[in-house]
Amino acid sequence: MMQPTNHPQDFGFIQEQLARIPEEFHGMVMSHYAAEYQSGEHEGAGRRDANNWLLDAAEVYALAVQKRLVAHERLALLSAKHLELFGLDATAAWAREQGARVPPYPKERAEGEPPADPHQPNSRAAVSSKLCAAEWWNWQLTRQHRQRSEQAQRNALNVCKRQYGGSPYSSDEAVENYKWSQTQLEAWKKQAYLISNEGDQFSLDSADHQHAASFIKFAEFMVRVNGMSNIAADNYIGADVIGLLPEKLTGDKGEGGSLADVCHLATLDKADPEQWIGIAFTLTTPSRYHIFSTAGGKLRRNPRYDRSTTPADARDWLQETWKLTQTAWKRATKHIESINGFGFRMDESHHDGVSHYHYAIWVQAKDAQRATQIFYDKALRGGYTDRSILAKVRAATTTEEVQKWERRQCRYGQDKDATEPGADVRRLNFKVMRSANGMVSYMVKYITKGLTGADWDDLKAGEASSQTIINIMARKSVWGLRQYAFWNAPSVMAWRELRRLEDEQDDPVLEAARLAARASDWKAYTEANGGAACPANERPIRMFRENKEDCETGSDAHNRYGEVIQQVRGLLVEGVEVRTRLKDWYLLNIGSLQKLLVQQYLRHSDTARADLPITFSDDIQAVIEQAKAQGKLTRLADHAGIVMFPSSSLPGGSPPLGLVGASSHGKSGQGQEVQP
């Protein structure tokens, strides 16, 4: 028999108090009220405690609702009250219902366990601070507004090929907003200077523009990809074995393989089991994510489309699929070894803005068939972590059996994804590369399309890539997409730090890696740093980070949410620290400096504001320009009252106006300046 949740005579009182509370909180409030009512030693005590709690809750929410606040301030205040009444878990769940992306945080420690460090990133204390911060909610609402606006454009069929009256990858509105934000960024860069603790100063405006930066990113990417293919080329499977595979799995113009073709990969068992084989996979989301489908070469509305799904949801599904695949590949048993390999993936968009992923994977010949089969099992998984579980759930005859398999439900999949017609053909496609370098040739069109917009015909959009690159960047900005990622590769940040070291190093491992990095030889760098497919925690060269020091107290510095601030200081080579960053840098905003100089002028002058000469602001600007030319911006900032190296743990956690902490760099451990 169910326990009563309230006293019958209190119904009118409860309704009166609920009327003072926003409707979206009624369910949570009544759930807590029932718990209070049922937890009393006797009915009278429970009734008293529950009614007193409800009175307090109504007062808290009524106070929050009465305040005339903008949306982000109101949500921050409601979160604070929510935390006070229900705790972090319930508040985080409520915030997610409002569309906020609450970061994952640790579970509450059990009684008797040592307390958790509240200053660790995304600790329970830090997440609580974020939920109560108006600026955090402002960012969440801004992101949510942009995404809802873009989703409305997609549902209105404004994101599609131009020949069908739309804009490919992202809407015209999103493109214009992206252009405006880039214009604002360029204007800000013209006002921003980097100043070090040794007096060096650099203008951000003098740095390479975004167009040049994209080609630098592309060049580095190609160095890494070519290095991977060279590793595989040293022991690649023979052409005689690959020639035994069906033409459609290996030919340049072949359509690739589907689930039914995985059995053909057993042919690779005839090769040396330790030899490498390159397989290119294309992973596509289920039909419910796509607005359009193709029939007879013509575009039409997709009847299976779910209007509530967004490109961000599609990204989550793709990433969950890859995460499950990696986990299965790493799993080893008494009779089955884990699958080793390395590779990378690229994000490419359909013309309606939904991603599909291109993977370039190198595995050993003995693992090729099993790795591909596992990938298919995860891609066709439906609502569970594996394709086979759905049948086991349906065949279960007891509640215990059902609960056993339901524990393996996944977050983003649905049962209908596994039974979708044609999924075994279209969901995942694979091709076997005839040579190690063939993988680079196959993937380069996707790389250039997403990074530089080089002169390729964009078949998805129906126009040249040079015309669609801005749409691709706008889509990435709106939905928070990561264009590429590497698997089982050594740290590229360590690679960049090694390229800064000019002097010869005593440590042979460090010296070999340094020479490889400075020669742009990713293969040699990988071999010096643990080899191919080495787990990240076993590589001899890793990044060295340390907590930033508060210059006033000497203790660890914290950000505005109480999280400790970590700085990259160099490399960790087999447990030994090698410092490559020896300076502290700060960003100085010239506009803020000008305002502070004006304020100081007014403080130390008898001149009233109304009597200021017309040339006053021009004179201040002339002083700033002179300081720039003479390299005396630091002195001018001191004169304006800016403390150049303040504590990061001041109230609010932010440096004074116009200053933001930045990293430092030095060469060869000598503290020589490096252009940022």
C-alpha positions as CSV (number, residue, x, y, z in Angstrom):
1,M,0.0,0.0,0.0
2,M,1.4,3.4,-1.0
3,Q,2.2,5.8,1.9
4,P,0.3,9.1,1.9
5,T,2.2,12.1,0.7
6,N,0.3,14.8,2.5
7,H,-2.5,15.3,5.1
8,P,-6.0,15.6,3.5
9,Q,-6.7,18.8,5.5
10,D,-3.5,20.5,4.1
11,F,-4.6,20.4,0.4
12,G,-5.8,24.0,0.3
13,F,-2.6,25.2,2.1
14,I,-0.4,23.3,-0.4
15,Q,-2.2,24.8,-3.4
16,E,-1.9,28.3,-1.9
17,Q,1.9,27.9,-1.5
18,L,2.3,26.3,-4.9
19,A,0.6,29.3,-6.5
20,R,3.6,31.4,-5.3
21,I,6.1,29.1,-7.0
22,P,6.9,28.9,-10.7
23,E,5.0,26.0,-12.3
24,E,8.2,24.3,-13.6
25,F,9.2,23.6,-10.0
26,H,5.9,22.1,-8.8
27,G,6.9,18.5,-9.4
28,M,10.2,18.8,-7.6
29,V,8.8,20.7,-4.7
30,M,6.0,18.2,-4.1
31,S,8.4,15.3,-4.4
32,H,10.5,16.9,-1.6
33,Y,7.4,17.8,0.4
34,A,6.3,14.1,0.3
35,A,9.7,13.0,1.5
36,E,9.6,15.4,4.4
37,Y,6.1,14.3,5.3
38,Q,7.0,10.6,5.3
39,S,10.3,11.0,7.2
40,G,8.7,12.2,10.4
41,E,8.8,10.0,13.6
42,H,5.0,10.2,13.6
43,E,2.3,11.8,11.3
44,G,2.2,15.0,13.3
45,A,5.9,15.6,13.2
46,G,6.1,14.8,9.5
47,R,3.1,17.1,8.7
48,R,4.7,19.9,10.7
49,D,8.2,19.5,9.0
50,A,6.7,19.3,5.5
51,N,4.5,22.4,5.9
52,N,7.3,24.4,7.4
53,W,9.7,23.4,4.6
54,L,7.0,24.3,2.0
55,L,6.6,27.8,3.6
56,D,10.3,28.4,3.4
57,A,10.5,27.1,-0.2
58,A,7.6,29.4,-1.2
59,E,9.3,32.4,0.3
60,V,12.5,31.6,-1.5
61,Y,10.9,31.3,-4.9
62,A,8.6,34.2,-4.4
63,L,11.6,36.4,-3.7
64,A,13.4,35.2,-6.8
65,V,10.3,35.7,-9.0
66,Q,9.6,39.2,-7.7
67,K,13.0,40.6,-8.6
68,R,13.2,42.4,-12.0
69,L,16.1,40.6,-13.5
70,V,17.2,39.7,-16.9
71,A,17.0,36.0,-17.8
72,H,20.6,34.9,-16.9
73,E,20.5,36.8,-13.6
74,R,17.1,35.2,-12.7
75,L,18.4,31.7,-13.6
76,A,21.5,32.2,-11.5
77,L,19.4,33.3,-8.5
78,L,16.9,30.4,-8.9
79,S,19.9,28.0,-9.1
80,A,21.2,29.4,-5.8
81,K,17.9,28.9,-4.2
82,H,17.6,25.4,-5.8
83,L,20.9,24.4,-4.4
84,E,19.9,25.5,-0.9
85,L,16.7,23.5,-1.0
86,F,17.5,20.4,-3.1
87,G,21.2,20.0,-3.4
88,L,23.6,19.8,-6.4
89,D,22.3,16.7,-8.2
90,A,18.7,18.0,-8.5
91,T,19.8,21.5,-9.4
92,A,22.1,20.2,-12.1
93,A,19.3,18.1,-13.6
94,W,17.0,21.1,-13.6
95,A,19.7,23.2,-15.3
96,R,20.1,20.6,-18.0
97,E,16.3,20.8,-18.6
98,Q,16.8,24.6,-19.2
99,G,19.3,23.7,-21.9
100,A,22.5,24.3,-20.0
101,R,25.5,22.0,-20.5
102,V,26.4,21.2,-16.9
103,P,29.9,19.6,-16.8
104,P,30.2,16.2,-15.3
105,Y,31.3,16.2,-11.6
106,P,32.2,13.6,-9.0
107,K,29.7,11.8,-6.8
108,E,29.3,12.9,-3.2
109,R,31.8,11.2,-0.9
110,A,30.4,8.6,1.5
111,E,30.6,9.2,5.2
112,G,34.0,8.3,6.5
113,E,35.8,8.9,3.1
114,P,38.3,11.7,3.0
115,P,36.8,15.0,1.7
116,A,37.3,15.9,-2.0
117,D,39.4,18.8,-3.0
118,P,37.0,21.7,-3.7
119,H,39.5,23.4,-6.0
120,Q,39.9,20.7,-8.6
121,P,38.4,21.5,-12.0
122,N,34.7,20.7,-12.1
123,S,34.6,19.7,-8.5
124,R,31.1,19.7,-6.8
125,A,32.0,23.1,-5.2
126,A,33.1,24.5,-8.6
127,V,30.0,23.3,-10.4
128,S,27.8,24.8,-7.7
129,S,29.6,28.1,-8.2
130,K,29.0,28.0,-11.9
131,L,25.3,27.3,-11.5
132,C,25.0,30.4,-9.3
133,A,27.0,32.7,-11.6
134,A,25.1,35.1,-13.9
135,E,28.0,35.2,-16.4
136,W,28.0,31.4,-16.7
137,W,24.2,31.4,-17.4
138,N,24.6,34.3,-19.9
139,W,27.0,32.2,-21.9
140,Q,24.7,29.2,-21.7
141,L,21.7,31.2,-22.9
142,T,23.7,32.8,-25.7
143,R,24.8,29.4,-27.0
144,Q,21.2,28.1,-26.6
145,H,19.7,31.0,-28.5
146,R,22.1,30.6,-31.4
147,Q,21.4,26.9,-31.6
148,R,17.6,27.3,-31.4
149,S,17.7,29.9,-34.0
150,E,19.7,27.7,-36.4
151,Q,17.5,24.7,-35.7
152,A,14.5,26.8,-36.7
153,Q,16.3,27.7,-39.9
154,R,16.9,24.0,-40.6
155,N,13.3,23.0,-39.9
156,A,12.2,25.8,-42.3
157,L,14.4,24.1,-45.0
158,N,16.8,27.0,-45.2
159,V,19.8,24.8,-44.7
160,C,20.3,22.7,-47.9
161,K,21.9,22.9,-51.3
162,R,21.6,26.3,-53.0
163,Q,19.9,24.7,-56.0
164,Y,17.0,23.9,-53.7
165,G,16.8,27.5,-52.3
166,G,18.9,27.2,-49.2
167,S,22.4,27.7,-47.8
168,P,24.6,24.6,-47.4
169,Y,25.8,23.5,-44.0
170,S,24.5,26.6,-42.1
171,S,21.9,29.3,-42.7
172,D,22.6,32.7,-44.2
173,E,21.8,34.1,-40.7
174,A,24.4,32.0,-39.0
175,V,27.0,32.9,-41.7
176,E,26.3,36.7,-41.2
177,N,26.6,36.3,-37.4
178,Y,29.9,34.4,-37.8
179,K,31.2,37.2,-40.1
180,W,30.2,39.8,-37.6
181,S,31.9,38.0,-34.7
182,Q,35.1,37.7,-36.7
183,T,34.9,41.4,-37.5
184,Q,34.5,42.1,-33.8
185,L,37.5,39.8,-33.0
186,E,39.7,41.6,-35.5
187,A,38.7,45.0,-34.0
188,W,39.6,43.6,-30.5
189,K,42.9,42.3,-31.7
190,K,43.9,45.8,-32.9
191,Q,43.4,47.0,-29.3
192,A,45.2,44.1,-27.6
193,Y,48.8,43.8,-26.6
194,L,50.8,41.0,-25.0
195,I,53.1,42.2,-22.2
196,S,55.5,40.0,-20.4
197,N,57.0,40.3,-16.9
198,E,60.3,41.2,-18.5
199,G,58.8,44.1,-20.4
200,D,58.4,42.5,-23.9
201,Q,55.4,43.7,-25.8
202,F,53.7,42.4,-29.0
203,S,50.6,43.5,-30.8
204,L,48.1,40.7,-31.5
205,D,47.2,42.6,-34.7
206,S,50.7,41.9,-36.0
207,A,50.1,38.1,-35.7
208,D,49.1,36.1,-38.8
209,H,45.5,36.5,-39.9
210,Q,43.0,33.6,-39.7
211,H,43.4,32.7,-43.3
212,A,47.2,32.2,-42.8
213,A,46.6,30.4,-39.5
214,S,44.2,27.9,-41.3
215,F,47.0,27.0,-43.8
216,I,49.5,26.6,-40.9
217,K,47.0,24.2,-39.2
218,F,46.6,22.4,-42.5
219,A,50.4,22.0,-42.9
220,E,50.8,20.7,-39.4
221,F,47.9,18.3,-39.9
222,M,49.4,16.9,-43.1
223,V,52.8,16.4,-41.4
224,R,51.1,14.3,-38.8
225,V,49.0,12.3,-41.3
226,N,52.0,11.6,-43.5
227,G,54.0,10.6,-40.5
228,M,51.3,8.0,-39.6
229,S,51.3,6.6,-43.1
230,N,55.1,6.3,-43.1
231,I,54.9,4.3,-39.9
232,A,52.5,1.9,-41.5
233,A,54.5,1.8,-44.8
234,D,57.5,0.2,-43.1
235,N,55.5,-3.0,-42.6
236,Y,52.4,-2.7,-44.8
237,I,50.5,-5.8,-46.0
238,G,51.5,-7.1,-49.4
239,A,49.7,-6.2,-52.6
240,D,49.3,-9.9,-53.4
241,V,47.1,-10.4,-50.4
242,I,45.1,-7.2,-50.9
243,G,44.5,-8.3,-54.5
244,L,42.5,-11.3,-53.2
245,L,39.8,-8.9,-51.9
246,P,36.8,-8.0,-54.0
247,E,37.4,-5.0,-56.2
248,K,34.7,-2.9,-54.6
249,L,36.5,-3.0,-51.3
250,T,39.8,-1.7,-52.7
251,G,39.2,0.0,-55.9
252,D,39.5,3.8,-56.2
253,K,36.0,4.0,-57.7
254,G,34.5,1.1,-55.6
255,E,31.5,1.8,-53.5
256,G,33.1,0.2,-50.4
257,G,31.9,-2.5,-48.2
258,S,28.9,-3.0,-46.0
259,L,28.1,-5.4,-43.1
260,A,27.7,-8.3,-45.5
261,D,31.3,-7.8,-46.8
262,V,33.1,-8.0,-43.4
263,C,33.6,-11.7,-44.0
264,H,35.9,-11.0,-46.9
265,L,38.4,-9.5,-44.6
266,A,39.2,-13.0,-43.4
267,T,41.5,-13.1,-46.5
268,L,43.9,-10.8,-44.7
269,D,44.7,-13.7,-42.3
270,K,47.1,-15.0,-45.1
271,A,49.4,-12.0,-44.4
272,D,51.9,-11.6,-41.6
273,P,49.6,-11.0,-38.6
274,E,51.9,-8.1,-37.4
275,Q,51.7,-6.2,-40.7
276,W,49.6,-3.0,-40.9
277,I,46.5,-2.5,-43.0
278,G,44.7,0.8,-43.6
279,I,40.9,0.9,-43.5
280,A,38.9,4.0,-44.3
281,F,35.5,4.1,-42.5
282,T,32.6,6.4,-43.1
283,L,30.1,6.6,-40.2
284,T,26.7,8.2,-40.8
285,T,24.0,8.9,-38.3
286,P,20.6,7.2,-38.3
287,S,17.9,8.5,-40.6
288,R,16.0,10.4,-37.9
289,Y,18.7,13.0,-37.8
290,H,18.4,14.0,-41.5
291,I,15.9,16.4,-42.9
292,F,16.3,15.2,-46.5
293,S,16.8,11.8,-48.2
294,T,17.7,11.0,-51.8
295,A,15.4,8.9,-54.0
296,G,16.4,8.3,-57.7
297,G,19.0,11.0,-57.5
298,K,16.5,13.6,-56.3
299,L,16.2,15.3,-53.0
300,R,13.0,14.9,-50.9
301,R,11.8,15.4,-47.4
302,N,12.8,12.5,-45.1
303,P,9.6,11.0,-43.5
304,R,11.7,9.6,-40.6
305,Y,13.2,12.9,-39.6
306,D,12.8,13.8,-36.0
307,R,12.4,17.6,-35.7
308,S,13.8,17.7,-32.2
309,T,17.2,16.4,-33.2
310,T,20.0,18.8,-33.9
311,P,23.5,18.6,-35.4
312,A,24.8,18.7,-31.8
313,D,22.7,15.5,-31.0
314,A,24.1,13.9,-34.2
315,R,27.6,14.7,-33.0
316,D,26.9,13.1,-29.6
317,W,25.6,10.0,-31.3
318,L,28.7,9.8,-33.5
319,Q,31.1,10.3,-30.5
320,E,29.3,7.8,-28.4
321,T,29.6,5.2,-31.2
322,W,33.3,5.8,-31.5
323,K,33.8,5.7,-27.7
324,L,32.0,2.3,-27.5
325,T,34.1,1.0,-30.4
326,Q,37.4,2.1,-28.8
327,T,36.3,0.5,-25.4
328,A,35.5,-2.8,-27.2
329,W,38.8,-2.7,-29.1
330,K,40.8,-2.2,-25.9
331,R,39.0,-5.0,-24.0
332,A,41.2,-8.0,-23.5
333,T,40.2,-11.4,-22.1
334,K,42.1,-14.6,-21.3
335,H,41.7,-15.8,-24.9
336,I,41.3,-12.5,-26.9
337,E,43.9,-9.8,-27.2
338,S,43.1,-6.1,-27.4
339,I,43.2,-4.4,-30.8
340,N,46.1,-2.0,-31.3
341,G,46.2,0.7,-34.0
342,F,46.3,4.4,-34.7
343,G,44.6,6.9,-36.9
344,F,42.4,10.0,-37.1
345,R,39.0,11.2,-38.1
346,M,37.5,14.1,-40.0
347,D,34.1,15.7,-39.5
348,E,32.3,16.3,-42.8
349,S,28.8,17.8,-43.0
350,H,25.8,16.8,-45.2
351,H,24.3,19.8,-46.9
352,D,21.6,19.9,-44.1
353,G,24.2,20.5,-41.4
354,V,24.4,17.0,-39.9
355,S,27.8,15.5,-39.5
356,H,29.2,12.2,-40.7
357,Y,32.7,11.1,-39.8
358,H,35.5,9.8,-42.0
359,Y,38.0,7.6,-40.1
360,A,41.5,6.7,-41.3
361,I,42.5,3.7,-39.2
362,W,45.6,1.5,-39.4
363,V,45.4,-1.9,-37.5
364,Q,47.3,-5.1,-37.7
365,A,46.2,-7.6,-40.3
366,K,45.2,-10.2,-37.7
367,D,42.7,-7.7,-36.2
368,A,41.2,-6.2,-39.3
369,Q,38.1,-8.4,-39.5
370,R,37.4,-8.3,-35.8
371,A,37.9,-4.5,-35.5
372,T,35.5,-3.9,-38.5
373,Q,32.9,-6.3,-37.0
374,I,33.0,-4.6,-33.7
375,F,32.6,-1.2,-35.3
376,Y,29.5,-2.4,-37.1
377,D,28.1,-3.8,-33.9
378,K,28.4,-0.4,-32.2
379,A,27.1,1.6,-35.2
380,L,24.0,-0.6,-35.5
381,R,23.6,-0.9,-31.7
382,G,20.1,0.7,-31.4
383,G,19.3,1.7,-27.8
384,Y,22.0,-0.5,-26.2
385,T,25.8,-0.7,-26.2
386,D,25.8,-3.6,-28.6
387,R,23.7,-4.7,-31.6
388,S,23.0,-8.2,-30.1
389,I,21.6,-7.0,-26.8
390,L,18.2,-5.9,-28.3
391,A,17.4,-9.5,-29.3
392,K,18.4,-10.7,-25.8
393,V,16.1,-8.2,-24.1
394,R,13.2,-9.3,-26.3
395,A,14.0,-13.0,-25.6
396,A,14.2,-12.4,-21.8
397,T,11.5,-14.2,-19.8
398,T,12.2,-12.9,-16.3
399,T,12.4,-9.4,-14.8
400,E,15.9,-10.1,-13.6
401,E,17.1,-10.9,-17.2
402,V,15.5,-7.7,-18.6
403,Q,17.2,-5.6,-15.8
404,K,20.5,-7.3,-16.5
405,W,20.5,-6.2,-20.1
406,E,18.9,-2.8,-19.6
407,R,21.9,-1.8,-17.5
408,R,23.8,-1.7,-20.9
409,Q,21.5,0.9,-22.4
410,C,23.3,3.8,-24.1
411,R,22.5,7.4,-23.9
412,Y,22.0,8.6,-27.5
413,G,20.8,5.5,-29.3
414,Q,17.2,4.3,-29.9
415,D,15.9,0.8,-30.6
416,K,14.6,1.8,-34.1
417,D,18.2,2.7,-35.1
418,A,19.1,-1.0,-35.1
419,T,16.1,-2.0,-37.3
420,E,16.1,0.9,-39.7
421,P,15.8,-0.4,-43.4
422,G,19.1,-0.2,-45.2
423,A,21.1,0.6,-42.0
424,D,23.5,-2.4,-42.6
425,V,24.5,-0.9,-45.9
426,R,24.4,2.9,-45.3
427,R,25.3,3.3,-41.6
428,L,28.9,2.3,-41.9
429,N,31.0,1.9,-45.0
430,F,34.6,0.7,-45.3
431,K,37.4,0.6,-47.9
432,V,40.8,-1.2,-47.7
433,M,43.7,0.9,-48.8
434,R,46.1,-0.8,-51.3
435,S,49.1,1.2,-49.9
436,A,49.9,3.1,-46.7
437,N,50.1,6.4,-48.6
438,G,46.8,5.6,-50.4
439,M,45.1,6.6,-47.2
440,V,46.5,10.1,-47.3
441,S,45.4,10.5,-50.9
442,Y,41.9,9.3,-50.1
443,M,41.5,11.6,-47.0
444,V,43.1,14.8,-48.3
445,K,40.0,16.1,-50.0
446,Y,38.1,15.9,-46.7
447,I,41.0,17.6,-44.9
448,T,41.3,20.5,-47.3
449,K,37.6,21.0,-47.5
450,G,37.3,21.5,-43.7
451,L,40.5,23.4,-43.0
452,T,41.4,25.6,-46.0
453,G,38.5,25.5,-48.5
454,A,41.0,24.6,-51.2
455,D,39.9,24.4,-54.8
456,W,37.8,21.2,-54.7
457,D,34.3,20.6,-56.0
458,D,32.1,20.3,-52.9
459,L,29.7,17.5,-53.9
460,K,27.7,17.8,-50.7
461,A,26.9,21.5,-51.4
462,G,27.0,21.5,-55.2
463,E,29.6,24.2,-55.4
464,A,33.4,24.9,-55.0
465,S,34.8,24.4,-51.5
466,S,36.3,27.9,-51.6
467,Q,32.7,29.2,-51.6
468,T,31.5,27.0,-48.7
469,I,34.4,27.2,-46.2
470,I,32.7,30.2,-44.4
471,N,29.5,28.1,-44.1
472,I,31.6,25.2,-42.6
473,M,33.2,27.5,-40.1
474,A,29.9,29.1,-39.1
475,R,28.4,25.6,-38.6
476,K,31.3,24.6,-36.4
477,S,30.9,27.8,-34.3
478,V,27.1,27.4,-33.8
479,W,27.1,23.8,-32.8
480,G,30.5,23.5,-31.1
481,L,31.9,20.9,-33.4
482,R,35.4,19.5,-33.4
483,Q,36.6,19.1,-37.0
484,Y,39.2,16.4,-36.4
485,A,40.7,14.2,-33.8
486,F,43.6,11.7,-33.6
487,W,43.6,8.2,-32.0
488,N,46.6,6.7,-30.3
489,A,48.9,9.4,-31.5
490,P,51.6,11.2,-29.3
491,S,50.8,14.7,-28.0
492,V,50.9,17.4,-30.6
493,M,51.4,20.0,-27.8
494,A,54.6,18.2,-26.8
495,W,55.6,18.3,-30.4
496,R,55.1,22.1,-30.5
497,E,57.1,22.6,-27.3
498,L,60.0,20.5,-28.8
499,R,60.1,22.7,-31.9
500,R,60.8,25.6,-29.6
501,L,64.0,24.0,-28.2
502,E,67.0,25.2,-30.2
503,D,69.8,23.9,-28.0
504,E,71.1,20.3,-27.9
505,Q,69.7,18.3,-25.0
506,D,71.6,15.8,-22.8
507,D,68.8,13.4,-22.5
508,P,68.9,11.0,-25.5
509,V,65.1,10.5,-25.6
510,L,64.5,14.2,-25.5
511,E,67.2,15.0,-28.0
512,A,65.9,12.4,-30.5
513,A,62.3,13.8,-30.2
514,R,63.6,17.4,-30.5
515,L,65.5,16.7,-33.7
516,A,62.5,14.9,-35.1
517,A,60.2,17.8,-34.2
518,R,62.4,20.4,-35.6
519,A,62.8,18.4,-38.8
520,S,59.0,18.0,-39.1
521,D,59.4,14.2,-39.0
522,W,56.3,13.0,-37.2
523,K,57.3,9.3,-37.8
524,A,60.7,9.8,-36.0
525,Y,58.9,11.8,-33.2
526,T,56.4,9.0,-32.7
527,E,59.2,6.4,-32.5
528,A,61.1,8.5,-30.0
529,N,58.0,9.1,-27.9
530,G,56.8,5.5,-27.3
531,G,56.0,4.3,-30.8
532,A,52.8,3.7,-32.6
533,A,49.7,2.8,-30.6
534,C,51.3,3.5,-27.3
535,P,48.9,4.5,-24.5
536,A,49.2,8.2,-23.6
537,N,50.1,7.5,-19.9
538,E,53.0,5.3,-21.0
539,R,54.7,7.7,-23.4
540,P,58.1,9.0,-22.1
541,I,57.5,12.7,-23.2
542,R,54.4,14.4,-21.9
543,M,53.2,17.9,-21.1
544,F,54.3,19.4,-17.8
545,R,51.8,21.6,-16.0
546,E,51.8,23.1,-12.6
547,N,49.4,25.2,-10.5
548,K,49.7,28.9,-11.1
549,E,51.0,30.7,-8.0
550,D,49.2,33.6,-6.4
551,C,51.9,36.4,-6.5
552,E,50.5,38.0,-3.3
553,T,50.0,35.0,-1.1
554,G,52.3,32.4,-2.6
555,S,49.5,29.8,-2.6
556,D,47.7,28.3,-5.6
557,A,45.7,30.8,-7.7
558,H,42.1,30.1,-8.5
559,N,39.6,31.3,-11.1
560,R,36.3,32.9,-10.3
561,Y,34.7,29.5,-9.7
562,G,37.3,28.4,-7.2
563,E,39.1,26.0,-9.5
564,V,42.9,25.9,-9.4
565,I,44.5,27.5,-12.5
566,Q,47.1,25.2,-14.2
567,Q,49.8,26.5,-16.5
568,V,51.8,24.7,-19.1
569,R,55.4,25.1,-18.1
570,G,57.2,22.7,-20.4
571,L,57.8,18.9,-20.8
572,L,57.9,15.9,-18.5
573,V,60.6,13.6,-19.9
574,E,60.5,10.2,-18.1
575,G,59.5,12.0,-14.9
576,V,62.0,14.8,-15.2
577,E,60.8,18.4,-15.7
578,V,62.1,20.3,-18.7
579,R,60.9,23.9,-18.5
580,T,60.3,25.7,-21.9
581,R,58.0,28.5,-20.8
582,L,59.8,31.0,-18.6
583,K,57.8,34.2,-18.9
584,D,54.4,35.3,-17.7
585,W,52.3,37.1,-20.3
586,Y,49.3,39.4,-19.9
587,L,46.8,40.8,-22.4
588,L,46.5,44.6,-22.2
589,N,43.4,46.1,-23.9
590,I,44.3,49.6,-25.1
591,G,40.7,50.7,-25.0
592,S,40.6,49.9,-21.3
593,L,43.9,51.6,-20.7
594,Q,42.6,54.8,-22.4
595,K,39.6,54.8,-20.1
596,L,41.8,54.4,-17.0
597,L,44.1,57.2,-18.1
598,V,41.0,59.5,-18.6
599,Q,39.8,58.6,-15.1
600,Q,43.2,59.4,-13.6
601,Y,43.4,62.7,-15.5
602,L,40.0,63.6,-14.0
603,R,41.1,62.6,-10.5
604,H,44.2,64.7,-10.6
605,S,42.8,67.6,-12.4
606,D,40.7,70.5,-11.4
607,T,39.2,70.6,-14.8
608,A,35.5,69.8,-14.8
609,R,34.2,67.2,-17.3
610,A,32.2,69.9,-19.2
611,D,35.3,72.0,-19.6
612,L,37.5,69.3,-21.2
613,P,39.1,70.5,-24.5
614,I,38.0,68.8,-27.7
615,T,41.4,67.5,-28.3
616,F,41.6,65.8,-24.9
617,S,40.9,62.2,-26.1
618,D,43.2,62.7,-29.1
619,D,46.0,63.8,-26.7
620,I,45.5,60.6,-24.6
621,Q,45.6,58.5,-27.8
622,A,48.8,60.2,-28.8
623,V,50.4,59.3,-25.5
624,I,49.4,55.7,-26.0
625,E,50.8,55.6,-29.5
626,Q,54.1,57.1,-28.3
627,A,54.3,54.4,-25.5
628,K,53.7,51.7,-28.1
629,A,56.5,53.0,-30.4
630,Q,58.9,53.4,-27.5
631,G,58.1,50.0,-25.9
632,K,56.8,51.7,-22.7
633,L,53.3,50.3,-22.5
634,T,54.2,48.7,-19.1
635,R,55.2,52.0,-17.7
636,L,52.1,53.7,-19.0
637,A,49.9,50.9,-17.5
638,D,51.6,51.4,-14.1
639,H,50.9,55.2,-14.4
640,A,47.3,54.4,-15.1
641,G,47.0,52.3,-11.9
642,I,47.0,48.9,-13.5
643,V,48.7,46.3,-11.4
644,M,50.4,44.2,-14.1
645,F,50.8,41.0,-12.1
646,P,47.8,40.8,-9.8
647,S,46.4,38.0,-7.7
648,S,44.0,35.7,-9.7
649,S,42.1,35.0,-6.5
650,L,40.8,38.5,-6.0
651,P,37.0,38.8,-5.6
652,G,35.5,37.7,-8.9
653,G,38.6,35.8,-9.8
654,S,39.5,38.2,-12.7
655,P,42.5,40.5,-13.1
656,P,41.9,44.3,-13.2
657,L,40.2,45.9,-16.2
658,G,42.0,45.2,-19.5
659,L,44.2,42.3,-18.2
660,V,43.9,38.6,-18.7
661,G,46.6,36.1,-17.6
662,A,48.3,34.3,-20.5
663,S,51.1,31.7,-20.9
664,S,54.8,32.2,-21.2
665,H,57.4,30.9,-23.6
666,G,61.1,30.6,-23.7
667,K,63.6,28.9,-25.9
668,S,66.1,26.2,-24.9
669,G,65.5,26.9,-21.2
670,Q,67.4,30.2,-21.6
671,G,64.4,32.5,-21.2
672,Q,64.8,34.0,-24.7
673,E,61.7,35.7,-26.0
674,V,59.5,33.9,-28.5
675,Q,57.1,35.6,-30.8
676,P,53.6,34.6,-29.6
